[in-house]
Amino acid sequence: MLRPAGYVLVAFHNGDTVMHLDTWWGQPVDLDFRFWQADAVATAFQQAHFSIEATVRRAPYPDVEHPSERVYLLARKGS
């Protein structure tokens, strides 16, 4: 829940992929990671009466994390 004019910050992998893992850090899992298109996320926020205050994209850190673009989106709730 946000107060009027409150901020929300979301972070996600950019794309339209669903990545499934059966093991993670040596443990059995059944996980799906869903990537989202940055424009679609921004549109969904705008349709929910949020304004997009900032969008930052960054490349992955080589040899450290999954090789996909990250998106950080800051939105503000309408009053």
A tleap script that builds the chain and sets N, CA, C and O, in Angstrom:
source leaprc.protein.ff14SB
mol = sequence {
  NMET LEU ARG PRO ALA GLY TYR VAL LEU VAL
  ALA PHE HIE ASN GLY ASP THR VAL MET HIE
  LEU ASP THR TRP TRP GLY GLN PRO VAL ASP
  LEU ASP PHE ARG PHE TRP GLN ALA ASP ALA
  VAL ALA THR ALA PHE GLN GLN ALA HIE PHE
  SER ILE GLU ALA THR VAL ARG ARG ALA PRO
  TYR PRO ASP VAL GLU HIE PRO SER GLU ARG
  VAL TYR LEU LEU ALA ARG LYS GLY CSER
}
set mol.1.N position { 0.842 -1.160 0.000 }
set mol.1.CA position { 0.000 0.000 0.000 }
set mol.1.C position { 0.893 1.230 0.000 }
set mol.1.O position { 1.877 1.303 0.735 }
set mol.2.N position { 0.532 2.190 -0.835 }
set mol.2.CA position { 1.272 3.451 -0.906 }
set mol.2.C position { 0.346 4.603 -0.564 }
set mol.2.O position { -0.839 4.593 -0.897 }
set mol.3.N position { 0.906 5.585 0.101 }
set mol.3.CA position { 0.118 6.793 0.342 }
set mol.3.C position { 0.043 7.588 -0.965 }
set mol.3.O position { 0.831 7.341 -1.877 }
set mol.4.N position { -0.881 8.525 -1.066 }
set mol.4.CA position { -0.945 9.353 -2.274 }
set mol.4.C position { 0.412 9.997 -2.547 }
set mol.4.O position { 1.066 10.503 -1.635 }
set mol.5.N position { 0.811 9.972 -3.767 }
set mol.5.CA position { 2.092 10.508 -4.241 }
set mol.5.C position { 3.285 9.722 -3.703 }
set mol.5.O position { 4.409 10.222 -3.735 }
set mol.6.N position { 3.064 8.492 -3.208 }
set mol.6.CA position { 4.155 7.645 -2.739 }
set mol.6.C position { 4.965 7.070 -3.895 }
set mol.6.O position { 4.492 6.995 -5.029 }
set mol.7.N position { 6.172 6.672 -3.591 }
set mol.7.CA position { 7.082 6.118 -4.595 }
set mol.7.C position { 7.156 4.598 -4.489 }
set mol.7.O position { 6.981 4.021 -3.415 }
set mol.8.N position { 7.418 3.968 -5.629 }
set mol.8.CA position { 7.707 2.542 -5.668 }
set mol.8.C position { 8.906 2.354 -6.600 }
set mol.8.O position { 8.988 2.980 -7.657 }
set mol.9.N position { 9.822 1.492 -6.197 }
set mol.9.CA position { 10.988 1.177 -7.017 }
set mol.9.C position { 10.944 -0.317 -7.313 }
set mol.9.O position { 10.883 -1.137 -6.398 }
set mol.10.N position { 10.977 -0.663 -8.594 }
set mol.10.CA position { 10.997 -2.071 -8.979 }
set mol.10.C position { 12.264 -2.352 -9.777 }
set mol.10.O position { 12.762 -1.493 -10.505 }
set mol.11.N position { 12.768 -3.558 -9.626 }
set mol.11.CA position { 13.958 -3.997 -10.358 }
set mol.11.C position { 13.632 -5.339 -10.986 }
set mol.11.O position { 13.004 -6.192 -10.358 }
set mol.12.N position { 14.062 -5.526 -12.234 }
set mol.12.CA position { 13.763 -6.768 -12.940 }
set mol.12.C position { 14.727 -6.967 -14.097 }
set mol.12.O position { 15.413 -6.039 -14.525 }
set mol.13.N position { 14.763 -8.192 -14.590 }
set mol.13.CA position { 15.544 -8.516 -15.782 }
set mol.13.C position { 14.712 -8.136 -16.993 }
set mol.13.O position { 13.525 -8.455 -17.056 }
set mol.14.N position { 15.322 -7.461 -17.952 }
set mol.14.CA position { 14.623 -7.047 -19.161 }
set mol.14.C position { 14.572 -8.200 -20.161 }
set mol.14.O position { 15.570 -8.883 -20.388 }
set mol.15.N position { 13.408 -8.404 -20.750 }
set mol.15.CA position { 13.267 -9.436 -21.775 }
set mol.15.C position { 11.897 -10.064 -21.734 }
set mol.15.O position { 10.988 -9.566 -21.071 }
set mol.16.N position { 11.759 -11.159 -22.447 }
set mol.16.CA position { 10.478 -11.877 -22.468 }
set mol.16.C position { 10.698 -13.371 -22.253 }
set mol.16.O position { 9.963 -14.207 -22.779 }
set mol.17.N position { 11.703 -13.679 -21.485 }
set mol.17.CA position { 12.123 -15.056 -21.242 }
set mol.17.C position { 11.536 -15.565 -19.926 }
set mol.17.O position { 11.316 -14.802 -18.985 }
set mol.18.N position { 11.292 -16.864 -19.888 }
set mol.18.CA position { 11.040 -17.536 -18.614 }
set mol.18.C position { 12.177 -18.541 -18.451 }
set mol.18.O position { 12.339 -19.447 -19.268 }
set mol.19.N position { 12.954 -18.374 -17.398 }
set mol.19.CA position { 14.111 -19.241 -17.158 }
set mol.19.C position { 13.760 -20.186 -16.008 }
set mol.19.O position { 13.396 -19.743 -14.919 }
set mol.20.N position { 13.873 -21.486 -16.261 }
set mol.20.CA position { 13.549 -22.491 -15.248 }
set mol.20.C position { 14.837 -23.050 -14.641 }
set mol.20.O position { 15.810 -23.309 -15.350 }
set mol.21.N position { 14.827 -23.233 -13.313 }
set mol.21.CA position { 15.949 -23.863 -12.621 }
set mol.21.C position { 15.466 -25.097 -11.870 }
set mol.21.O position { 14.433 -25.070 -11.202 }
set mol.22.N position { 16.232 -26.180 -11.992 }
set mol.22.CA position { 15.979 -27.398 -11.223 }
set mol.22.C position { 16.904 -27.489 -10.007 }
set mol.22.O position { 16.598 -28.163 -9.024 }
set mol.23.N position { 18.050 -26.792 -10.098 }
set mol.23.CA position { 18.970 -26.704 -8.968 }
set mol.23.C position { 19.442 -25.263 -8.852 }
set mol.23.O position { 19.562 -24.546 -9.845 }
set mol.24.N position { 19.709 -24.856 -7.610 }
set mol.24.CA position { 20.201 -23.498 -7.363 }
set mol.24.C position { 21.091 -23.573 -6.143 }
set mol.24.O position { 20.662 -24.007 -5.074 }
set mol.25.N position { 22.329 -23.150 -6.303 }
set mol.25.CA position { 23.336 -23.211 -5.239 }
set mol.25.C position { 23.431 -24.626 -4.670 }
set mol.25.O position { 23.557 -24.819 -3.461 }
set mol.26.N position { 23.368 -25.614 -5.570 }
set mol.26.CA position { 23.542 -27.000 -5.170 }
set mol.26.C position { 22.327 -27.637 -4.514 }
set mol.26.O position { 22.414 -28.760 -4.019 }
set mol.27.N position { 21.196 -26.939 -4.500 }
set mol.27.CA position { 19.985 -27.466 -3.877 }
set mol.27.C position { 18.906 -27.699 -4.940 }
set mol.27.O position { 18.790 -26.907 -5.875 }
set mol.28.N position { 18.120 -28.766 -4.814 }
set mol.28.CA position { 17.031 -28.983 -5.763 }
set mol.28.C position { 15.936 -27.933 -5.570 }
set mol.28.O position { 15.511 -27.660 -4.447 }
set mol.29.N position { 15.490 -27.355 -6.674 }
set mol.29.CA position { 14.421 -26.354 -6.653 }
set mol.29.C position { 13.523 -26.557 -7.864 }
set mol.29.O position { 13.863 -27.308 -8.778 }
set mol.30.N position { 12.415 -25.907 -7.868 }
set mol.30.CA position { 11.505 -25.861 -9.014 }
set mol.30.C position { 11.081 -24.408 -9.158 }
set mol.30.O position { 10.010 -24.015 -8.696 }
set mol.31.N position { 11.939 -23.606 -9.810 }
set mol.31.CA position { 11.742 -22.159 -9.894 }
set mol.31.C position { 11.671 -21.689 -11.328 }
set mol.31.O position { 12.411 -22.163 -12.189 }
set mol.32.N position { 10.779 -20.760 -11.575 }
set mol.32.CA position { 10.712 -20.067 -12.852 }
set mol.32.C position { 10.985 -18.591 -12.604 }
set mol.32.O position { 10.359 -17.975 -11.742 }
set mol.33.N position { 11.915 -18.029 -13.359 }
set mol.33.CA position { 12.214 -16.608 -13.308 }
set mol.33.C position { 11.658 -15.974 -14.573 }
set mol.33.O position { 12.034 -16.358 -15.680 }
set mol.34.N position { 10.771 -15.014 -14.416 }
set mol.34.CA position { 10.132 -14.362 -15.554 }
set mol.34.C position { 10.793 -13.012 -15.795 }
set mol.34.O position { 10.905 -12.195 -14.882 }
set mol.35.N position { 11.223 -12.786 -17.013 }
set mol.35.CA position { 11.803 -11.511 -17.410 }
set mol.35.C position { 10.667 -10.652 -17.972 }
set mol.35.O position { 9.695 -11.175 -18.516 }
set mol.36.N position { 10.798 -9.341 -17.837 }
set mol.36.CA position { 9.747 -8.426 -18.280 }
set mol.36.C position { 10.305 -7.389 -19.233 }
set mol.36.O position { 11.449 -6.957 -19.086 }
set mol.37.N position { 9.508 -6.987 -20.208 }
set mol.37.CA position { 9.883 -5.907 -21.122 }
set mol.37.C position { 9.703 -4.580 -20.387 }
set mol.37.O position { 8.639 -4.319 -19.825 }
set mol.38.N position { 10.736 -3.746 -20.391 }
set mol.38.CA position { 10.707 -2.482 -19.657 }
set mol.38.C position { 9.539 -1.603 -20.088 }
set mol.38.O position { 8.879 -0.999 -19.242 }
set mol.39.N position { 9.276 -1.522 -21.375 }
set mol.39.CA position { 8.180 -0.675 -21.854 }
set mol.39.C position { 6.830 -1.189 -21.374 }
set mol.39.O position { 5.949 -0.393 -21.051 }
set mol.40.N position { 6.655 -2.501 -21.324 }
set mol.40.CA position { 5.390 -3.075 -20.862 }
set mol.40.C position { 5.174 -2.802 -19.375 }
set mol.40.O position { 4.051 -2.530 -18.951 }
set mol.41.N position { 6.231 -2.870 -18.590 }
set mol.41.CA position { 6.117 -2.586 -17.153 }
set mol.41.C position { 5.769 -1.113 -16.950 }
set mol.41.O position { 4.900 -0.785 -16.142 }
set mol.42.N position { 6.440 -0.230 -17.676 }
set mol.42.CA position { 6.157 1.206 -17.556 }
set mol.42.C position { 4.707 1.496 -17.954 }
set mol.42.O position { 4.027 2.272 -17.283 }
set mol.43.N position { 4.238 0.890 -19.020 }
set mol.43.CA position { 2.856 1.085 -19.464 }
set mol.43.C position { 1.869 0.601 -18.407 }
set mol.43.O position { 0.871 1.271 -18.138 }
set mol.44.N position { 2.136 -0.548 -17.809 }
set mol.44.CA position { 1.251 -1.071 -16.762 }
set mol.44.C position { 1.178 -0.103 -15.577 }
set mol.44.O position { 0.099 0.120 -15.029 }
set mol.45.N position { 2.309 0.469 -15.183 }
set mol.45.CA position { 2.298 1.445 -14.098 }
set mol.45.C position { 1.507 2.688 -14.495 }
set mol.45.O position { 0.730 3.208 -13.693 }
set mol.46.N position { 1.693 3.161 -15.704 }
set mol.46.CA position { 0.970 4.348 -16.155 }
set mol.46.C position { -0.531 4.091 -16.213 }
set mol.46.O position { -1.322 4.969 -15.867 }
set mol.47.N position { -0.929 2.908 -16.641 }
set mol.47.CA position { -2.348 2.568 -16.680 }
set mol.47.C position { -2.943 2.490 -15.274 }
set mol.47.O position { -4.146 2.677 -15.092 }
set mol.48.N position { -2.099 2.214 -14.286 }
set mol.48.CA position { -2.538 2.172 -12.885 }
set mol.48.C position { -2.385 3.540 -12.215 }
set mol.48.O position { -2.423 3.646 -10.989 }
set mol.49.N position { -2.211 4.586 -13.031 }
set mol.49.CA position { -2.150 5.978 -12.563 }
set mol.49.C position { -0.879 6.307 -11.776 }
set mol.49.O position { -0.907 7.091 -10.828 }
set mol.50.N position { 0.227 5.698 -12.184 }
set mol.50.CA position { 1.541 6.070 -11.668 }
set mol.50.C position { 2.251 6.882 -12.751 }
set mol.50.O position { 2.023 6.678 -13.943 }
set mol.51.N position { 3.102 7.793 -12.326 }
set mol.51.CA position { 3.977 8.471 -13.284 }
set mol.51.C position { 5.361 7.844 -13.163 }
set mol.51.O position { 5.805 7.496 -12.069 }
set mol.52.N position { 6.022 7.708 -14.279 }
set mol.52.CA position { 7.378 7.148 -14.291 }
set mol.52.C position { 8.346 8.291 -14.029 }
set mol.52.O position { 8.452 9.224 -14.825 }
set mol.53.N position { 9.048 8.210 -12.914 }
set mol.53.CA position { 9.981 9.261 -12.520 }
set mol.53.C position { 11.376 9.026 -13.081 }
set mol.53.O position { 12.078 9.980 -13.415 }
set mol.54.N position { 11.782 7.768 -13.186 }
set mol.54.CA position { 13.116 7.445 -13.705 }
set mol.54.C position { 13.158 5.981 -14.130 }
set mol.54.O position { 12.504 5.122 -13.539 }
set mol.55.N position { 13.938 5.727 -15.160 }
set mol.55.CA position { 14.211 4.363 -15.604 }
set mol.55.C position { 15.717 4.258 -15.836 }
set mol.55.O position { 16.303 5.056 -16.566 }
set mol.56.N position { 16.325 3.267 -15.206 }
set mol.56.CA position { 17.759 3.034 -15.370 }
set mol.56.C position { 17.936 1.608 -15.868 }
set mol.56.O position { 17.339 0.672 -15.337 }
set mol.57.N position { 18.751 1.457 -16.880 }
set mol.57.CA position { 19.088 0.133 -17.417 }
set mol.57.C position { 20.574 -0.080 -17.218 }
set mol.57.O position { 21.368 0.854 -17.328 }
set mol.58.N position { 20.946 -1.321 -16.924 }
set mol.58.CA position { 22.375 -1.601 -16.810 }
set mol.58.C position { 22.681 -2.984 -17.353 }
set mol.58.O position { 21.852 -3.894 -17.319 }
set mol.59.N position { 23.886 -3.107 -17.849 }
set mol.59.CA position { 24.377 -4.392 -18.336 }
set mol.59.C position { 24.745 -5.269 -17.140 }
set mol.59.O position { 25.013 -4.756 -16.054 }
set mol.60.N position { 24.760 -6.580 -17.332 }
set mol.60.CA position { 25.141 -7.468 -16.228 }
set mol.60.C position { 26.629 -7.344 -15.904 }
set mol.60.O position { 27.439 -6.960 -16.748 }
set mol.61.N position { 26.959 -7.675 -14.680 }
set mol.61.CA position { 28.363 -7.727 -14.290 }
set mol.61.C position { 28.943 -9.034 -14.826 }
set mol.61.O position { 28.465 -10.109 -14.463 }
set mol.62.N position { 29.959 -8.963 -15.679 }
set mol.62.CA position { 30.522 -10.174 -16.285 }
set mol.62.C position { 31.023 -11.168 -15.234 }
set mol.62.O position { 31.622 -10.783 -14.230 }
set mol.63.N position { 30.771 -12.424 -15.482 }
set mol.63.CA position { 31.244 -13.533 -14.642 }
set mol.63.C position { 30.718 -13.485 -13.208 }
set mol.63.O position { 31.230 -14.197 -12.345 }
set mol.64.N position { 29.701 -12.654 -12.938 }
set mol.64.CA position { 29.168 -12.548 -11.588 }
set mol.64.C position { 27.684 -12.907 -11.550 }
set mol.64.O position { 27.212 -13.524 -10.594 }
set mol.65.N position { 26.958 -12.522 -12.585 }
set mol.65.CA position { 25.513 -12.713 -12.565 }
set mol.65.C position { 25.000 -13.131 -13.937 }
set mol.65.O position { 25.739 -13.130 -14.922 }
set mol.66.N position { 23.738 -13.482 -13.981 }
set mol.66.CA position { 23.118 -13.918 -15.233 }
set mol.66.C position { 23.294 -12.829 -16.305 }
set mol.66.O position { 23.103 -11.648 -16.014 }
set mol.67.N position { 23.651 -13.209 -17.529 }
set mol.67.CA position { 23.948 -12.219 -18.576 }
set mol.67.C position { 22.692 -11.608 -19.204 }
set mol.67.O position { 22.394 -11.844 -20.375 }
set mol.68.N position { 21.965 -10.824 -18.414 }
set mol.68.CA position { 20.800 -10.123 -18.957 }
set mol.68.C position { 20.783 -8.689 -18.447 }
set mol.68.O position { 21.310 -8.386 -17.377 }
set mol.69.N position { 20.168 -7.817 -19.234 }
set mol.69.CA position { 20.052 -6.413 -18.848 }
set mol.69.C position { 19.122 -6.268 -17.645 }
set mol.69.O position { 18.093 -6.941 -17.569 }
set mol.70.N position { 19.479 -5.395 -16.709 }
set mol.70.CA position { 18.649 -5.096 -15.548 }
set mol.70.C position { 17.946 -3.769 -15.789 }
set mol.70.O position { 18.474 -2.877 -16.452 }
set mol.71.N position { 16.746 -3.658 -15.238 }
set mol.71.CA position { 15.994 -2.409 -15.319 }
set mol.71.C position { 15.563 -2.024 -13.907 }
set mol.71.O position { 15.089 -2.864 -13.142 }
set mol.72.N position { 15.730 -0.757 -13.573 }
set mol.72.CA position { 15.267 -0.186 -12.312 }
set mol.72.C position { 14.293 0.928 -12.688 }
set mol.72.O position { 14.655 1.874 -13.386 }
set mol.73.N position { 13.059 0.803 -12.218 }
set mol.73.CA position { 12.021 1.747 -12.592 }
set mol.73.C position { 11.453 2.388 -11.321 }
set mol.73.O position { 10.977 1.696 -10.421 }
set mol.74.N position { 11.513 3.713 -11.269 }
set mol.74.CA position { 10.964 4.459 -10.142 }
set mol.74.C position { 9.666 5.108 -10.600 }
set mol.74.O position { 9.646 5.868 -11.568 }
set mol.75.N position { 8.583 4.800 -9.894 }
set mol.75.CA position { 7.277 5.349 -10.260 }
set mol.75.C position { 6.667 6.033 -9.041 }
set mol.75.O position { 6.990 5.719 -7.895 }
set mol.76.N position { 5.784 6.969 -9.323 }
set mol.76.CA position { 5.109 7.715 -8.250 }
set mol.76.C position { 3.607 7.590 -8.425 }
set mol.76.O position { 3.072 7.777 -9.517 }
set mol.77.N position { 2.951 7.275 -7.342 }
set mol.77.CA position { 1.504 7.070 -7.357 }
set mol.77.C position { 0.789 8.405 -7.544 }
set mol.77.O position { 1.145 9.412 -6.931 }
set mol.78.N position { -0.227 8.387 -8.406 }
set mol.78.CA position { -1.041 9.583 -8.590 }
set mol.78.C position { -1.887 9.835 -7.359 }
set mol.78.O position { -2.167 8.920 -6.585 }
set mol.79.N position { -2.286 11.068 -7.186 }
set mol.79.CA position { -3.087 11.400 -5.992 }
set mol.79.C position { -4.569 11.242 -6.256 }
set mol.79.O position { -5.384 11.479 -5.365 }
savepdb mol mol.pdb
quit
